[in-house]
Amino acid sequence: MNVHTGAARAAASNLPAVLRSGPFEEALHAAIAARGLSLERLRSHLAARGIRVGTATLSCWQNGHRRPERPDSLRAVSALEEILGLPPDALLVLLGPRRPRGPSAGLPQGSRAYRQLMPDWPVVEEMLASLDTTADDKLHIAAQHELVWIDGGRSCARRETFQVLRAHQDGVDRYIAITTADPGADIARVDLRALENCRVGRVRRDRDAGLLVSELLFDLVLGIGQTHLIRYEVLDTSGAECDDYHRGFRFPAGQYALQVRFDPAALPVACFAYEGRQARELTLTGYRSVHVNVAPVPPGNVGIRWEWDGG
């Protein structure tokens, strides 16, 4: 029996298990061995897709000496999944959150990466890289209350957020707020305004992805375990119809309460709260509002969606 063929068969038989449990480097090594491709051939396949990664880097990834973290490296991993015949995100989910740097580095258990929460995660990570900050890795939400107003044109014209933030790393002096425009909305007409205990710093917009990334700067520096309260609002004058509002949590949170209030001229026919894949119907109150309250909050998406008459 051909030794290389036997090794490929052994790797292929072990691949499903290692894709489930990881770690990333073992899964990548098994996938490469199962496909029987050399690192040079992988480099060539990536180059044909316009992705430049050297064989030395690929070797380090599969040996665990380095791991892909930058947006261009993560795009390479996504392409490798296709080249190696793996399901989408099979390797990416094994990477988990980006590793923080510094002596106090550490993320809460169960933390998620943007790729696990947002379809446009490569754009988000590029926008964060342009800010040259790791602030989004250093804070988690102890408590958050949000109020969303839906106007008579079925648009989410305003939403206000109150947050109790807790540092899980030292040296925190800002929060990174990521805002996603509703389908059909122009992100250029979406603005974030600081209301209490913070001020707006640098702002990045991506019109194609409909994303707004804003720094909210504090007037103090937090150490591990310290908390800070901030309040801000998002205004949207684009007039796009809205039928969903949700918040993505990268880290476990203590509590999240979301209230959606409707104009009398635009009442939905049904409302549903959802957490991950689980949904339940909500009853509209006499104050024309619905809410969801989750405590504690696991990493993932929590929100409310609604249906319009004739939608």
C-alpha atoms as a printed R data frame, in Angstrom:
    type eleno elety resid chain resno       x      y      z
1   ATOM     1    CA   MET     A     1   0.000  0.000  0.000
2   ATOM     2    CA   ASN     A     2   1.222  3.511 -0.827
3   ATOM     3    CA   VAL     A     3   2.371  5.200  2.401
4   ATOM     4    CA   HIS     A     4   1.058  8.610  1.320
5   ATOM     5    CA   THR     A     5  -2.342  7.127  0.415
6   ATOM     6    CA   GLY     A     6  -2.548  5.412  3.791
7   ATOM     7    CA   ALA     A     7  -1.688  8.637  5.616
8   ATOM     8    CA   ALA     A     8  -4.322 10.526  3.628
9   ATOM     9    CA   ARG     A     9  -6.963  7.916  4.482
10  ATOM    10    CA   ALA     A    10  -6.052  8.035  8.163
11  ATOM    11    CA   ALA     A    11  -6.235 11.835  8.156
12  ATOM    12    CA   ALA     A    12  -9.593 11.766  6.334
13  ATOM    13    CA   SER     A    13 -11.066  9.340  8.875
14  ATOM    14    CA   ASN     A    14  -9.891 11.528 11.772
15  ATOM    15    CA   LEU     A    15 -10.951 14.828 10.165
16  ATOM    16    CA   PRO     A    16 -14.629 14.978 11.308
17  ATOM    17    CA   ALA     A    17 -13.657 14.524 14.952
18  ATOM    18    CA   VAL     A    18 -10.888 17.113 14.931
19  ATOM    19    CA   LEU     A    19 -13.107 19.612 13.103
20  ATOM    20    CA   ARG     A    20 -15.602 19.310 15.957
21  ATOM    21    CA   SER     A    21 -13.133 19.616 18.804
22  ATOM    22    CA   GLY     A    22 -10.074 21.394 17.377
23  ATOM    23    CA   PRO     A    23  -7.646 22.847 17.984
24  ATOM    24    CA   PHE     A    24  -7.326 24.870 14.793
25  ATOM    25    CA   GLU     A    25  -3.802 23.728 13.915
26  ATOM    26    CA   GLU     A    26  -4.664 20.027 14.200
27  ATOM    27    CA   ALA     A    27  -7.785 20.480 12.084
28  ATOM    28    CA   LEU     A    28  -5.836 22.369  9.405
29  ATOM    29    CA   HIS     A    29  -3.067 19.742  9.404
30  ATOM    30    CA   ALA     A    30  -5.599 16.894  9.107
31  ATOM    31    CA   ALA     A    31  -7.484 18.650  6.301
32  ATOM    32    CA   ILE     A    32  -4.296 19.247  4.328
33  ATOM    33    CA   ALA     A    33  -3.172 15.645  4.827
34  ATOM    34    CA   ALA     A    34  -6.593 14.284  3.841
35  ATOM    35    CA   ARG     A    35  -6.559 16.291  0.615
36  ATOM    36    CA   GLY     A    36  -2.977 15.257 -0.130
37  ATOM    37    CA   LEU     A    37  -1.842 18.728 -1.165
38  ATOM    38    CA   SER     A    38   1.610 20.145 -0.548
39  ATOM    39    CA   LEU     A    39   2.007 23.549  1.039
40  ATOM    40    CA   GLU     A    40   3.373 24.853 -2.251
41  ATOM    41    CA   ARG     A    41   0.214 23.693 -4.044
42  ATOM    42    CA   LEU     A    42  -1.922 25.393 -1.377
43  ATOM    43    CA   ARG     A    43   0.084 28.582 -1.814
44  ATOM    44    CA   SER     A    44  -0.506 28.378 -5.554
45  ATOM    45    CA   HIS     A    45  -4.255 27.854 -5.138
46  ATOM    46    CA   LEU     A    46  -4.440 30.854 -2.811
47  ATOM    47    CA   ALA     A    47  -2.416 33.001 -5.207
48  ATOM    48    CA   ALA     A    48  -4.868 32.123 -7.996
49  ATOM    49    CA   ARG     A    49  -7.578 33.683 -5.802
50  ATOM    50    CA   GLY     A    50  -5.503 36.821 -5.275
51  ATOM    51    CA   ILE     A    51  -4.438 35.848 -1.731
52  ATOM    52    CA   ARG     A    52  -0.722 35.943 -0.978
53  ATOM    53    CA   VAL     A    53   0.367 33.627  1.836
54  ATOM    54    CA   GLY     A    54   3.808 32.011  1.949
55  ATOM    55    CA   THR     A    55   4.480 28.330  2.573
56  ATOM    56    CA   ALA     A    56   6.365 29.240  5.758
57  ATOM    57    CA   THR     A    57   3.233 30.926  7.115
58  ATOM    58    CA   LEU     A    58   1.064 27.943  6.173
59  ATOM    59    CA   SER     A    59   3.540 25.657  7.927
60  ATOM    60    CA   CYS     A    60   3.411 27.795 11.074
61  ATOM    61    CA   TRP     A    61  -0.391 27.737 11.038
62  ATOM    62    CA   GLN     A    62  -0.629 23.958 10.834
63  ATOM    63    CA   ASN     A    63   2.130 23.441 13.417
64  ATOM    64    CA   GLY     A    64   0.595 25.861 15.915
65  ATOM    65    CA   HIS     A    65   3.616 28.188 15.988
66  ATOM    66    CA   ARG     A    66   1.451 31.072 14.750
67  ATOM    67    CA   ARG     A    67  -2.223 31.538 14.110
68  ATOM    68    CA   PRO     A    68  -4.119 33.695 11.591
69  ATOM    69    CA   GLU     A    69  -5.581 36.818 13.179
70  ATOM    70    CA   ARG     A    70  -5.413 39.720 10.713
71  ATOM    71    CA   PRO     A    71  -8.334 40.250  8.300
72  ATOM    72    CA   ASP     A    72  -6.261 39.203  5.250
73  ATOM    73    CA   SER     A    73  -5.134 36.031  7.063
74  ATOM    74    CA   LEU     A    74  -8.714 35.181  7.986
75  ATOM    75    CA   ARG     A    75  -9.742 35.591  4.343
76  ATOM    76    CA   ALA     A    76  -6.977 33.124  3.484
77  ATOM    77    CA   VAL     A    77  -8.399 30.620  5.992
78  ATOM    78    CA   SER     A    78 -11.851 31.038  4.441
79  ATOM    79    CA   ALA     A    79 -10.335 30.307  1.011
80  ATOM    80    CA   LEU     A    80  -8.490 27.282  2.434
81  ATOM    81    CA   GLU     A    81 -11.822 25.845  3.572
82  ATOM    82    CA   GLU     A    82 -13.010 25.923 -0.026
83  ATOM    83    CA   ILE     A    83  -9.731 24.574 -1.455
84  ATOM    84    CA   LEU     A    84  -9.665 21.713  1.063
85  ATOM    85    CA   GLY     A    85 -13.320 20.831  0.498
86  ATOM    86    CA   LEU     A    86 -14.466 21.796  4.002
87  ATOM    87    CA   PRO     A    87 -17.822 23.302  5.016
88  ATOM    88    CA   PRO     A    88 -17.868 27.112  5.299
89  ATOM    89    CA   ASP     A    89 -16.435 28.362  8.632
90  ATOM    90    CA   ALA     A    90 -15.251 24.843  9.589
91  ATOM    91    CA   LEU     A    91 -11.773 26.189 10.392
92  ATOM    92    CA   LEU     A    92 -12.700 29.770 11.247
93  ATOM    93    CA   VAL     A    93 -14.896 28.800 14.201
94  ATOM    94    CA   LEU     A    94 -11.956 26.940 15.757
95  ATOM    95    CA   LEU     A    95  -9.936 30.146 15.967
96  ATOM    96    CA   GLY     A    96 -12.257 31.808 18.480
97  ATOM    97    CA   PRO     A    97 -11.662 35.458 19.421
98  ATOM    98    CA   ARG     A    98  -8.458 37.212 18.459
99  ATOM    99    CA   ARG     A    99  -5.797 36.744 21.114
100 ATOM   100    CA   PRO     A   100  -5.338 39.932 23.129
101 ATOM   101    CA   ARG     A   101  -1.827 41.213 23.798
102 ATOM   102    CA   GLY     A   102  -0.097 42.342 26.967
103 ATOM   103    CA   PRO     A   103   0.540 41.022 30.464
104 ATOM   104    CA   SER     A   104  -3.095 41.370 31.541
105 ATOM   105    CA   ALA     A   105  -4.510 39.719 28.433
106 ATOM   106    CA   GLY     A   106  -7.543 37.545 29.016
107 ATOM   107    CA   LEU     A   107 -11.064 37.242 27.679
108 ATOM   108    CA   PRO     A   108 -14.169 35.951 29.491
109 ATOM   109    CA   GLN     A   109 -14.856 32.263 28.971
110 ATOM   110    CA   GLY     A   110 -17.093 31.544 25.995
111 ATOM   111    CA   SER     A   111 -16.164 34.761 24.173
112 ATOM   112    CA   ARG     A   112 -16.961 34.919 20.465
113 ATOM   113    CA   ALA     A   113 -15.272 36.504 17.488
114 ATOM   114    CA   TYR     A   114 -17.013 38.913 15.117
115 ATOM   115    CA   ARG     A   115 -17.041 36.199 12.448
116 ATOM   116    CA   GLN     A   116 -19.452 34.208 14.639
117 ATOM   117    CA   LEU     A   117 -21.893 37.110 15.014
118 ATOM   118    CA   MET     A   118 -21.839 39.233 11.871
119 ATOM   119    CA   PRO     A   119 -21.951 38.400  8.145
120 ATOM   120    CA   ASP     A   120 -19.726 41.413  7.367
121 ATOM   121    CA   TRP     A   121 -17.059 40.519  9.960
122 ATOM   122    CA   PRO     A   122 -14.078 41.026  7.578
123 ATOM   123    CA   VAL     A   123 -15.191 44.643  7.029
124 ATOM   124    CA   VAL     A   124 -15.660 45.176 10.769
125 ATOM   125    CA   GLU     A   125 -12.182 43.859 11.548
126 ATOM   126    CA   GLU     A   126 -10.646 46.062  8.838
127 ATOM   127    CA   MET     A   127 -12.423 49.112 10.253
128 ATOM   128    CA   LEU     A   128 -11.191 48.274 13.755
129 ATOM   129    CA   ALA     A   129  -7.666 47.751 12.412
130 ATOM   130    CA   SER     A   130  -7.798 51.235 10.885
131 ATOM   131    CA   LEU     A   131  -8.408 52.608 14.385
132 ATOM   132    CA   ASP     A   132  -5.344 50.728 15.663
133 ATOM   133    CA   THR     A   133  -7.056 49.852 18.936
134 ATOM   134    CA   THR     A   134  -7.769 46.723 20.970
135 ATOM   135    CA   ALA     A   135 -10.392 48.499 23.095
136 ATOM   136    CA   ASP     A   136 -13.150 46.231 21.780
137 ATOM   137    CA   ASP     A   137 -11.415 43.265 23.454
138 ATOM   138    CA   LYS     A   138 -11.082 44.850 26.902
139 ATOM   139    CA   LEU     A   139 -14.652 45.515 28.043
140 ATOM   140    CA   HIS     A   140 -17.806 43.500 28.518
141 ATOM   141    CA   ILE     A   141 -21.336 44.604 29.365
142 ATOM   142    CA   ALA     A   142 -22.470 44.212 32.966
143 ATOM   143    CA   ALA     A   143 -25.905 45.601 32.086
144 ATOM   144    CA   GLN     A   144 -27.499 47.253 29.073
145 ATOM   145    CA   HIS     A   145 -30.878 48.872 28.497
146 ATOM   146    CA   GLU     A   146 -31.978 50.019 25.041
147 ATOM   147    CA   LEU     A   147 -35.052 51.873 23.830
148 ATOM   148    CA   VAL     A   148 -35.839 51.842 20.114
149 ATOM   149    CA   TRP     A   149 -38.424 54.174 18.571
150 ATOM   150    CA   ILE     A   150 -40.208 53.197 15.341
151 ATOM   151    CA   ASP     A   151 -41.788 56.225 13.690
152 ATOM   152    CA   GLY     A   152 -44.939 56.568 11.589
153 ATOM   153    CA   GLY     A   153 -42.985 55.711  8.445
154 ATOM   154    CA   ARG     A   154 -41.918 52.334  9.918
155 ATOM   155    CA   SER     A   155 -38.349 53.599 10.274
156 ATOM   156    CA   CYS     A   156 -36.019 53.242 13.269
157 ATOM   157    CA   ALA     A   157 -35.425 56.961 13.581
158 ATOM   158    CA   ARG     A   158 -33.822 56.890 17.030
159 ATOM   159    CA   ARG     A   159 -32.473 54.456 19.581
160 ATOM   160    CA   GLU     A   160 -30.942 55.171 22.957
161 ATOM   161    CA   THR     A   161 -28.480 52.933 24.787
162 ATOM   162    CA   PHE     A   162 -27.507 52.913 28.451
163 ATOM   163    CA   GLN     A   163 -24.593 50.638 29.365
164 ATOM   164    CA   VAL     A   164 -22.801 49.548 32.504
165 ATOM   165    CA   LEU     A   165 -19.382 48.460 31.233
166 ATOM   166    CA   ARG     A   166 -16.858 46.353 33.143
167 ATOM   167    CA   ALA     A   167 -13.175 46.000 32.223
168 ATOM   168    CA   HIS     A   168 -11.704 42.501 32.014
169 ATOM   169    CA   GLN     A   169  -8.289 43.920 31.050
170 ATOM   170    CA   ASP     A   170  -6.266 46.873 32.344
171 ATOM   171    CA   GLY     A   171  -5.900 50.267 30.698
172 ATOM   172    CA   VAL     A   172  -9.402 50.773 29.265
173 ATOM   173    CA   ASP     A   173 -10.346 54.343 28.329
174 ATOM   174    CA   ARG     A   174 -12.878 53.877 25.494
175 ATOM   175    CA   TYR     A   175 -15.706 51.753 24.139
176 ATOM   176    CA   ILE     A   176 -16.140 50.755 20.497
177 ATOM   177    CA   ALA     A   177 -19.756 51.036 19.297
178 ATOM   178    CA   ILE     A   178 -20.632 49.179 16.079
179 ATOM   179    CA   THR     A   179 -23.850 50.260 14.355
180 ATOM   180    CA   THR     A   180 -25.426 48.411 11.420
181 ATOM   181    CA   ALA     A   181 -27.775 50.272  9.079
182 ATOM   182    CA   ASP     A   182 -31.162 48.771  8.260
183 ATOM   183    CA   PRO     A   183 -31.494 47.276  4.765
184 ATOM   184    CA   GLY     A   184 -31.903 50.121  2.291
185 ATOM   185    CA   ALA     A   185 -30.642 52.771  4.722
186 ATOM   186    CA   ASP     A   186 -27.752 55.084  3.887
187 ATOM   187    CA   ILE     A   187 -25.101 54.804  6.597
188 ATOM   188    CA   ALA     A   188 -24.049 58.370  5.762
189 ATOM   189    CA   ARG     A   189 -27.356 59.482  7.316
190 ATOM   190    CA   VAL     A   190 -26.798 57.492 10.517
191 ATOM   191    CA   ASP     A   191 -25.075 59.326 13.368
192 ATOM   192    CA   LEU     A   192 -24.068 58.420 16.907
193 ATOM   193    CA   ARG     A   193 -24.263 61.058 19.620
194 ATOM   194    CA   ALA     A   194 -22.741 60.783 23.099
195 ATOM   195    CA   LEU     A   195 -25.172 61.709 25.888
196 ATOM   196    CA   GLU     A   196 -23.482 60.933 29.206
197 ATOM   197    CA   ASN     A   197 -20.025 60.048 30.610
198 ATOM   198    CA   CYS     A   198 -18.378 59.733 27.186
199 ATOM   199    CA   ARG     A   199 -17.561 61.688 24.049
200 ATOM   200    CA   VAL     A   200 -17.301 60.632 20.415
201 ATOM   201    CA   GLY     A   201 -13.753 60.053 19.151
202 ATOM   202    CA   ARG     A   202 -12.782 58.632 15.780
203 ATOM   203    CA   VAL     A   203 -15.534 57.426 13.438
204 ATOM   204    CA   ARG     A   204 -15.364 55.027 10.490
205 ATOM   205    CA   ARG     A   205 -18.090 54.337  7.913
206 ATOM   206    CA   ASP     A   206 -18.388 51.682  5.225
207 ATOM   207    CA   ARG     A   207 -21.183 52.585  2.832
208 ATOM   208    CA   ASP     A   208 -21.306 49.256  0.997
209 ATOM   209    CA   ALA     A   209 -21.576 47.187  4.188
210 ATOM   210    CA   GLY     A   210 -23.778 49.758  5.947
211 ATOM   211    CA   LEU     A   211 -21.523 49.897  9.008
212 ATOM   212    CA   LEU     A   212 -20.617 52.678 11.430
213 ATOM   213    CA   VAL     A   213 -17.807 52.164 13.953
214 ATOM   214    CA   SER     A   214 -17.450 54.848 16.644
215 ATOM   215    CA   GLU     A   215 -15.085 55.386 19.546
216 ATOM   216    CA   LEU     A   216 -16.705 56.550 22.763
217 ATOM   217    CA   LEU     A   217 -13.948 58.045 24.918
218 ATOM   218    CA   PHE     A   218 -14.012 58.106 28.724
219 ATOM   219    CA   ASP     A   219 -12.447 60.720 31.001
220 ATOM   220    CA   LEU     A   220 -10.754 58.008 33.104
221 ATOM   221    CA   VAL     A   221  -8.816 54.780 32.681
222 ATOM   222    CA   LEU     A   222 -10.323 51.554 34.024
223 ATOM   223    CA   GLY     A   223  -8.463 48.683 35.673
224 ATOM   224    CA   ILE     A   224  -9.596 45.072 35.739
225 ATOM   225    CA   GLY     A   225 -13.032 44.746 37.365
226 ATOM   226    CA   GLN     A   226 -13.825 48.470 37.360
227 ATOM   227    CA   THR     A   227 -17.091 49.695 35.847
228 ATOM   228    CA   HIS     A   228 -18.178 52.771 33.892
229 ATOM   229    CA   LEU     A   229 -21.654 53.991 32.892
230 ATOM   230    CA   ILE     A   230 -22.266 55.555 29.487
231 ATOM   231    CA   ARG     A   231 -25.307 56.673 27.519
232 ATOM   232    CA   TYR     A   232 -25.528 57.405 23.802
233 ATOM   233    CA   GLU     A   233 -28.060 57.547 20.980
234 ATOM   234    CA   VAL     A   234 -28.135 56.658 17.306
235 ATOM   235    CA   LEU     A   235 -30.140 58.828 14.898
236 ATOM   236    CA   ASP     A   236 -31.164 57.603 11.437
237 ATOM   237    CA   THR     A   237 -32.712 60.093  8.996
238 ATOM   238    CA   SER     A   238 -32.667 57.750  5.995
239 ATOM   239    CA   GLY     A   239 -36.296 56.678  6.429
240 ATOM   240    CA   ALA     A   240 -35.645 53.003  5.576
241 ATOM   241    CA   GLU     A   241 -38.271 50.525  6.759
242 ATOM   242    CA   CYS     A   242 -37.202 48.524  9.811
243 ATOM   243    CA   ASP     A   243 -38.549 45.159 11.003
244 ATOM   244    CA   ASP     A   244 -35.808 43.957 13.346
245 ATOM   245    CA   TYR     A   245 -33.472 45.212 16.052
246 ATOM   246    CA   HIS     A   246 -30.883 43.067 17.762
247 ATOM   247    CA   ARG     A   247 -27.654 43.301 19.705
248 ATOM   248    CA   GLY     A   248 -24.706 40.967 19.239
249 ATOM   249    CA   PHE     A   249 -22.761 40.049 22.385
250 ATOM   250    CA   ARG     A   250 -19.164 38.872 21.961
251 ATOM   251    CA   PHE     A   251 -18.745 38.335 25.698
252 ATOM   252    CA   PRO     A   252 -21.134 37.042 28.382
253 ATOM   253    CA   ALA     A   253 -23.175 39.909 29.861
254 ATOM   254    CA   GLY     A   254 -25.050 40.344 33.106
255 ATOM   255    CA   GLN     A   255 -28.346 41.660 31.769
256 ATOM   256    CA   TYR     A   256 -29.881 43.011 28.559
257 ATOM   257    CA   ALA     A   257 -33.272 44.710 28.349
258 ATOM   258    CA   LEU     A   258 -34.560 45.884 24.957
259 ATOM   259    CA   GLN     A   259 -37.778 47.832 24.469
260 ATOM   260    CA   VAL     A   260 -39.235 48.696 21.043
261 ATOM   261    CA   ARG     A   261 -41.901 51.427 20.971
262 ATOM   262    CA   PHE     A   262 -44.130 51.993 17.918
263 ATOM   263    CA   ASP     A   263 -45.820 55.123 16.615
264 ATOM   264    CA   PRO     A   264 -49.662 54.866 16.648
265 ATOM   265    CA   ALA     A   265 -49.610 55.299 12.860
266 ATOM   266    CA   ALA     A   266 -47.378 52.242 12.364
267 ATOM   267    CA   LEU     A   267 -48.328 49.283 14.523
268 ATOM   268    CA   PRO     A   268 -47.022 45.791 13.666
269 ATOM   269    CA   VAL     A   269 -49.295 42.768 13.290
270 ATOM   270    CA   ALA     A   270 -46.933 40.475 15.235
271 ATOM   271    CA   CYS     A   271 -43.742 40.752 17.326
272 ATOM   272    CA   PHE     A   272 -41.217 38.096 18.332
273 ATOM   273    CA   ALA     A   273 -38.322 38.068 20.780
274 ATOM   274    CA   TYR     A   274 -35.377 35.860 19.871
275 ATOM   275    CA   GLU     A   275 -32.183 34.655 21.473
276 ATOM   276    CA   GLY     A   276 -29.971 32.661 19.138
277 ATOM   277    CA   ARG     A   277 -32.371 30.360 17.252
278 ATOM   278    CA   GLN     A   278 -35.114 30.380 19.884
279 ATOM   279    CA   ALA     A   279 -38.054 32.759 19.348
280 ATOM   280    CA   ARG     A   280 -41.283 33.523 21.188
281 ATOM   281    CA   GLU     A   281 -44.200 35.802 20.354
282 ATOM   282    CA   LEU     A   282 -44.661 39.053 22.275
283 ATOM   283    CA   THR     A   283 -47.868 40.946 23.063
284 ATOM   284    CA   LEU     A   284 -48.019 44.640 22.221
285 ATOM   285    CA   THR     A   285 -48.892 46.646 25.361
286 ATOM   286    CA   GLY     A   286 -51.288 49.564 25.650
287 ATOM   287    CA   TYR     A   287 -48.220 51.796 25.457
288 ATOM   288    CA   ARG     A   288 -47.549 50.394 21.953
289 ATOM   289    CA   SER     A   289 -44.354 48.685 23.016
290 ATOM   290    CA   VAL     A   290 -42.803 45.247 23.477
291 ATOM   291    CA   HIS     A   291 -39.692 44.230 25.346
292 ATOM   292    CA   VAL     A   292 -37.300 41.380 26.026
293 ATOM   293    CA   ASN     A   293 -35.156 40.959 29.135
294 ATOM   294    CA   VAL     A   294 -32.345 38.400 29.332
295 ATOM   295    CA   ALA     A   295 -30.190 37.778 32.421
296 ATOM   296    CA   PRO     A   296 -27.529 36.534 32.304
297 ATOM   297    CA   VAL     A   297 -26.747 36.933 28.602
298 ATOM   298    CA   PRO     A   298 -24.669 34.276 26.800
299 ATOM   299    CA   PRO     A   299 -22.558 35.345 23.801
300 ATOM   300    CA   GLY     A   300 -24.677 35.602 20.668
301 ATOM   301    CA   ASN     A   301 -27.556 37.682 19.291
302 ATOM   302    CA   VAL     A   302 -30.597 38.879 21.236
303 ATOM   303    CA   GLY     A   303 -33.333 40.926 19.608
304 ATOM   304    CA   ILE     A   304 -36.915 41.628 18.606
305 ATOM   305    CA   ARG     A   305 -38.382 41.319 15.122
306 ATOM   306    CA   TRP     A   306 -41.837 42.257 13.934
307 ATOM   307    CA   GLU     A   307 -44.124 41.883 10.956
308 ATOM   308    CA   TRP     A   308 -45.909 44.652  9.131
309 ATOM   309    CA   ASP     A   309 -49.361 44.358  7.591
310 ATOM   310    CA   GLY     A   310 -48.896 43.312  3.964
311 ATOM   311    CA   GLY     A   311 -45.225 42.426  4.595
